[in-house]
Amino acid sequence: MALTLIERSIYDRTGAPLQEAKGAFRGFVKVVDGRGQRLHISLIGKPSIEPWMAYDFGATVHTYGEVVTYEGRPSMSNPMVIPPAMIGRVMPVYQGKQNQVSAEVLGEAITAAMAHINEAACLLLEQALMHEDDFRKLTGLVDPADLLRNLHTPLSVREGDEAVRIAKAVCIQALVNRVEAHRNRPAVKGALLRIDRVQVADLIRRAPFSPSADQLQAIDEIVSDLRSPYPMQRVLSGDVSTGKSFTFMVPAAASYLAGAKVAIIAPGQILAQQLAAELSSLFYEIPVVTVVGPVGKTNIDLSAGIVVGTTAVLSAAKKAGIVFDLVIADEQQRFSVAQRQKLIAPHTNFLESTATAIPRTVALVKLGGLPISILRTTPVPREIVTRIITHNARQKLHDLVMQIIKQGGQAAFVYPVVNGEAETRNAVEAAYERFRRSLGDDVGRVHGGMTDDEKTDVINKMKAGQLKLLVASTVIEVGVTFPGLTLLVAVSPEHFGVAQLHQLRGRVARKGGRGFFIMYLPSPIKQSASSRLRLLTACNDGFVLAEKDAESRGYGDLSLEGEKQSGANRPLFFGLRLSHGEIMAGAVKAGLIPAQE
């Protein structure tokens, strides 16, 4: 769109006017199109503002963006400014990052990088685990550099579209190659742990309950992996209360008794301390080293027992020069891939425990790149009623809360972090004061503005039944057990992920019986968000939920060392999206998975 610049004003973060882009935070531009129609353009961040500073008033600026009507007048927000050299040519559209790098600046950087296209072509083959002959057979192109040129500087729209199609085929083949390479990975010295199966049986007998058949099978699968020369990389999937903790603690204890260095990593201090206490009570003769905060100058002997802690273990292990033989990541959806990889040496055995696997893990399991052990049986039967309630029915929700408390049960309201912790803290405090008016000291609250000791004190009171109602941020989401919790309300659930909501639901009715999980909508939400919430009302299986969520959101970076867990899948090309259907079709074609009838 060709526009004539007529007005321009820019401001810093304080609202002070500026004459140059340095320090610019917000800008407003007025332009006129070819019909004489005025448009108002709003700009956020220096990367969006800077291109407009190169034009004098009265100059023609070519832009790309969507025109919308705002307050009765045509407007645009952060449109792309097209460089004069690109006028009349096919121009690739890049995805910038707000307040960091604009699409224009990114495009200029890529143009400059085209001088190194041969180096990029070789890197493409390396990352795809692909021989150049195989690349030629797959794409019909002689050189990967040709594909990169056609993607970034196509001579026509048709050539660009064809390059995108070929790039998707290369991405899928790269995934196939990675999965096959993982399946055929070599034995590594030090991976095999000399676990005594008689000792494993003795550890299982320590359980204060009768382990389920699922648990026994999962323990056997994990132990078999550990007794092999190939480093284990397995997923333990089970809904809340199916007994994942006991299932991974038995192999952990057996590994330690066999001389291995073992670490169990939890996403938060409360869960880490809970796991440490559970491990000590199960296997009293095995020392437990708890690491839940910065080690500083403190010398902690990480070889003195099984290490249980938060991600603080990362820095503690680095400081001590400890390399673990077995690492167990509990509630994997709360860790970044990079965090997990920091604990992994070539010989390290790695077990991921989760109730709702991250999309990347779902894909790798489905494609055969990761073995999985699934726990489906719960020790105690329970029924959790899941409902969506809107603002119009808030009185019914209030009545249900009071009824459950009157009957001796406990309830909790959980708020998401939306616009920063401060806003969430205010929402939690406001709800806390409202409930105190009717319940007095029977109400507690937990949020990120409290110290760890303050949060632990409130949570311990809730566990002991000294509180009837808890108002909290998502600090109670993962792993924390409240035996008497009968009702949990997720406020503004559209701001939670499916995995988070399923984890919250799992806090309810831990002793068995009937419980309630309510998703309360104070205001209307988008149709896409509503569809996501309805997944939870229709399904209670965590892995099935993870599959459905992955199909709708994308699988993330599907390299086995991937960093991006969900969203647009980009194994090789940033911004190139692979759909669920494309990935599965490619996997079927390669023979990774059977075709579905």
N, C-alpha and C positions, 0 to 999 in steps of 0.2 A: 504494500500500500504506500503510495507516494503522498507525503504530508508536508505542509509548509510550516516551519517553526515560527510562531509569533510571540510567545511568552515563555519564560523559564524562571523558576525560583527554586532554590535549594536551601536546606537547613541542616544543622547538626542535631545531635541527640537532645539538646536542651531547647531546640526550637529557634536558635539564633540563625539569622540569614547568613549565607556564605556566597562568595563570588567564584569559588573553584571547588573541584571535586574532593580535595583533601579534607577529610573529616566529615564528609557528607553522609547523612543518614536517610533523609527523605527529600524527595523532589516532586515538583508539580510542573507539568508542561502543557501549554495550549498550542494546538496545531489546527490547520485548516486543510480539508481534503479537496480533491479536484472539483467538487460540486459547491464549494464554499461553506460546507458544513463544519462547524467547530467541534473538536474533540478535546476532552480533558484526559490527560495521561498522568497517572500517579506512579512514582518510582520509589522503590525501597532498596536502600543499600548502595554503597559506592559502585559496585560492579554494574548495576543497572543505570546509575546516574552518569557515570563517566563518558559513555559513548555520545551522549547528548551534548556534552561540553565542547565537542569538536565542531559544532555547527553554529554559524552566525544566524541572527534573526533574518527571516526571509529565505533561508536556504531550504532546499528540498531534502527531506529525510525519508529514506525508504525503510519501512518497518514491517514486522511480521507479528501478528498477535490477534487476539479475539476482541471484538468490539461488543460491549455490553451496555445496557441502559441503566444508569445509576442516578437516582433522584431526578428522573425525567430527562437526562441528557446523555448522549453517547460518550462512553469512556473506555479507556484501556488501562491495564495494569501491567507494568514491567514488560512492554513489548520488546521484541528483539530488533535491534538496529542492524540493518543489512549493509555491510561495507560496500562502497561504490564499485569496487573491483568485482563484486559478485552479482551486480545487476544484470539480468538477462541470462544468468547461468543457473544450473541446478545447485542449490545450496543445502548442504546437510544441516540438520537441526540437532544441536547438542543440548544435553540436559545440564544446566549449571546448578549451582548450589547457592541458595539465597544468603545474602550478606557475606559470602565467601568468594565465589567466582561466578561471573556472568557467563551466559552461553556464548556471548561474543568473544570474551577473553579466552574461554576454553577453545573455541574454534580457531582463534589466532595461534594458540599454542600447538594445536594439532597440525595446523598448516606448516608451522616451523618444524615440527617433528617429522614431517613427510620426507625431509632430507635423510632421515635415518631409516627409511622404509625397509631396506634389506635386513637390518638388524632386527626390526620388528617382525619380519616374515620368519626369520629363524627362531625367534622366541615363540611365535605362534605354533610352529611345528613342535617345539620342545614341550610347551604346556599342553598341547593336544596329544602328546605321546604318539606322534604320527610320523611315519616315513614319508619323504617327499613323493615317492611313487604312489603311495596310498592316497595322498592328498590329490594327486592328479586324477586318479581313478574316480575318486569321490566327487570332485568338483568340475573336472574337465578343464581346469586351468593349469598352465605350466608351472607357475610360480605363486606361492602365497602372497607375494607382493602385489600381484595383479588383483587379488581379492581385496586387499587393503586399499589400493587405489580406487577400485570401483565403489567401495563403501564410502570413502571420504571425498572423492572428486569424480563422481560419475558424469559422463558426457550427456546422459539423458535420464529421465525418470525411470524408464524401463530398465536401463542398465543398473541403476541404483536399487530398484526392487529385486532384480535378479541377484545382485550381490547380497542383499539381506537374506534371501532364500538360501543361498549357498552357505552363508555364515551360520545360519541355524543348523544346517546339515552338519557342518564342521563341529559346532558346539555339541550336538547330540553324539556324534562319533567320538569326540573327546571324552564325553561322559562314559560311554561304553568302554573305551580304552582304559580309563581310570579304574572302573569297577573290575574289569578283567585283570588289570595289573594288581589290584588289591587282593583279589581272590588267589592270585598266583604269587603272592609275596614270598620271599625266601625266609628260611629259618634264621633266627637271630640268636647269637650266643647270649645267655643270661635271661632269656625270656621264660624258659621252662622253670617252674617252681616245683620242688620235690615234696608235694603235699601227700600226706598219709591219709588214705581213704578211710582207714579204721578210725583215725582221729576225727575225720569229718563226721562220721556216723555218731561218735561220742558227742561232738559239739551240737549236732542236731537234737540229740536226746535232752539237751539242756533247756530246750524251749519250754516255756510255761504253758504251752498249748500244743495241740496236735497239728503239726505242719500239714498244709494241704498238699495234694498230689502235684499241683502246679509248682509250689515252692520246692518240693523235693526234686522235681524234674529240672527246674531252673538252677538249683544248687549243683546238680550233677553236670549240667551243661557248662556252667562256669568253671567248675573244678576241672573238667576235661580240657577246656581251653587252656587253663593255667598249667596243666601237666603236659603241654605240648611245646615244641621249640618255636612255635609261631606266636608272636605277640598278640594277645587277645584284644579285640576291639568289638565289644558286644553291647547290645542295648537290653536292659531289664525294664520291661514296660508293665505297669500294673496300676490300676486305679487306687486311690487313697483307701487304706484299710485292707488291702490285699496282702500285706506283709512283705513289702519290698525291703524294709530295713533288716529284718531277720534274715531274709534271703541273701543279701549281700554281706551281712556281718559274719556268717558262717565261713564263706571262702576267705574273707579278710582275716579272720582269726586263724584259720588253717594255714594261710600263707605266712602269717607272722610266726607261727610255731615252726614253720619249715625254714625260717631264717630270712624271710623276705622283708623288705622295707615297704610299709603299707601306709597309704594316706586316704582318708575319706573326706571329701570336700563338700560343704554345705553352703548355700547362698547367703546365710545370715547367722548372726551370733546365737540367736535363740534356738534355731534348729540344730546348730553345731553342738551346743551344750546339751540339748535333748538327746542327740545321737550318742554323744560321749557317755552320758549317764546310762543310756540303754545298753551300750556295749559293755560297760563296766559291770552292770548288774547281770548280764547274760554270762560273761566269761570273766569271773573275778580275778583269775590268775594272770590275765593279760593286762599289762600296764597301758594306759591311754594318755597320750600327750595332746592337750587341747591348745589350739592356737586360734584365737578369735580377734586379735588386734595387732597393731604394729609392734614388732619385736624390739625395735630401737636397738639399744646396746645390750639388751638382755640376752644371755646365752641360754638357748633352749636346746636340749639334746633331743633331736628329732628321731634318733635311732633307739631311744629308750622305750618305745612302745608303738602301738598303732597311733598315727597322727590323725586327729579329728579336728577340723577347723574350717574357717571361712577362706576366702581367697587370700587372706593374710599368710596362708601357708606358702603361697607363691614366693613372696619375698623372703620368708624364713628359710625355705629350702635353698634358695639362691645364696643367701648369706652363709648357710651352713655347708654348702657344697654337696647337699644330699640329692641323690637320684633315686626315685622310688621304683620299686619293681612292680607294684600294683597300685593304681590310682582309681578310686571310685568317686564319680561325680554324682551326688544325689540331687535330684530335681534339676536335670540338665538344661531345661529351658531358661534358667536364670543366669547361665554362664555364656559369655561370648566364646566363639570357637578359639580365638587367640588365647584367652585365659586358660582354656583346657590344654591347649598345645604346649603352654609353657611348662607344664608338669610332665610332659611326655618325652622320654628318651627313646632311641631306636628299639630298646629291648622291653620298654615298659608295657605292661598289660593294662588295658583301660576298659572300665565298665561304666556305662552311662545308665543311671537309674532315673526313670521319669514316669509320671502319670499321663502326661500329654507331650509326646515327642515334638521337637521343633520340626518345621516343614522339611528342612534339609535331611534330617535323620529319617523321616518318613519315606522320603524318596529313595535314599540309599538302602533302606531296609527292603522296600518294594522291588528295587532293581537287583537285589542280591548282593549289594556291596557291604552290608552289615548284617551279621546274624542277630537274632532277637529271641529273648525268652519272655514269655507273656504270662502274667499272673491274672487270672480271671475270677478266682474263687475268694470270697471274703469269709473270715473266720466266724463272723456273726451276721445273720441276715438283717438287712436294713432296707428301708424304702425312703427315698428322698423325693419329695414332691417339688417339681421345678415349675415356677410360674413367672410370667411377665406381668407387672402391675403398673398402670399409668397413674399420673397425678390425680385423675378423677376418683381413683379408688384408694386414695391415701388413708382415709378414715378406716376402711376395712383392714388395711395393713396395720394401722396403729392398734386396732382392736385385737388382731391376731397376736401381735407382740405382747400385749398385756395379758391375753389369755394364756399364752405359753408360760410367761413368767409366773402367773398366778398358780399354774399347775406344777410349778417347781422346776421348769426348764430354764435354759439360758438363751439369750439372743445376742446377735451382733450386727452392727451396721458398718459396712466398709465403703470408704470413699476412694476414688481414683486420684492420682496426681495428674492434673490436667495442665494448668498454667503455672506450674512451679509448686514447690512444697509449701510455701507460705499460704497460698490460697487454699490448699487442701487442709492445712493446719487450722485455718479460720473456719472452714466448713465443719471439721471434726469438733472444734471447740464449741461452735454454735449448737450443733446437735447434742453435744454432751450437756450443755446448760439446759436445753429444752427437756431432756429426759430427767435431769436431776430435779426438776420441779415436781415430778410425779413419783420418782423412785429414790430420790435422795442419794445416800452414799452407796446404794446398790449399783451405781453406774460408774464405769471406768472408761478412760480413753487412752489411746496410743497413737502417736504420730511422729513424723520425722524430726520435729523440733525438740523432742525429749531425748535425754541421754539414754544410753543402752541400759544402764542400771535402773532408770525410772521405768522404761518399757518392760524390762524383765520383771520388775516388782508387780506391775499391773497384770501382766500375763500370768504370773504365778498365782495371783489372787483369783483370776478368772478360772484357771485350772482347778484350784482348790474349792471352787463353788462359792467363794466369798463375795463375788459380784454376780449380778443377775443380767446385766446388759453391758456390752462393750461397744464403744464407738471408735473406729480405727481407720487408719490408712492401710495400704496393702501390706503392712509389716506382718500381718497374721496370715498372709496368703499361703506360704509354703511350709509344709511339714509340721507346723505347730498344732498340738493336739489339745482340744478342750473337751474332755469326756462328756460334759453335760450340755453341750451346745445343741439346741434343737432347731433353731431358726437362724438363718444368716441372710441379710439383705445387702445386695450389691447395689449401691446408689450410682446412677448414671452409668449403667453397665456397658454402654456403647464405647466407653473410654478404656475398657479392659479388653485384653485379647481373649480368645476362646480358651487358651490354656490357663490363663489366670482365673477365669470364671469357673472352669472345671476344678481347679485347685481349691478355690473358695468353697465350692459346693461340697468338696470332700471333707471339709471341716465338720460337717453336720452329722449328727447321730452316730458318733464313733462307737458308742456302746451297743449299737443296734437299735431296732425299732423304727419309728417313723420320724422323719425330719422334714424341714421346709427350706428351700432355697428360692429366694425371691429376687428378681431383677427389677428394680424400681426405676421407672422413667419419669423424672420430674418435668421433662419437656419433650416435645416431639423429636424423633430422630429420622435419619435417612432410611430409605427402603433397604439399601445394602446392609446397613447396620442391623436393621430389624431381622433380615434374613439370617445374619450371623447369630443373633441371639436365639432365634428359633431352632438352630441346630442343637442347642443345649436342652430345649424343652422336648426334643424328639429323640435324643440319644444320651445314654449314660456311660458309654464305653469310651475311655480316654483315647485309645489308639485310633478308633474309628473317627472320633471327633477331630483328631490331629490330621487324619487323612483328608477329611472333608474340608477342613480349614486350609490345608496345603493346596488342595485343588483350586480353591477360590483365590487364595492370596499369592500363589507361586511357591516354588520350593527353595529359592535362595541359590547361593553359590554352591553347586553340587560337586565341586572338587572335594576330595576326601580330606583336604586341609582347608576347606572353605572358610571364609570369614563372614560373608553376608548370609544370615540365617533364613530370611524369608523375603518376599517381594519379587521384583522382576529378576528372573534367573539370568545370570551373566557369567557363566563359566569362563568365557574367553573375551567377549565383547561387551563393554560397559553399555548399559541401556538397551541391549537386545533382549527382548522378552521371549521366553519359551513357555508355551502353555502346557498344562498337564497332559493334554491329548498328544501334543507333539513329542513330549518326552517319552510317554508310554509307547507310542507307535514306534519310535526309534528303538526302544528297548526290546519290543517284540521282534522287530525286523532283525536285530542283532542276536536274537536268541537268548537274551538275558532273562526274559520272563515269557511264559506261554501266552498265546493269544486268548483273549476271553471270548467265550461263545456268545 
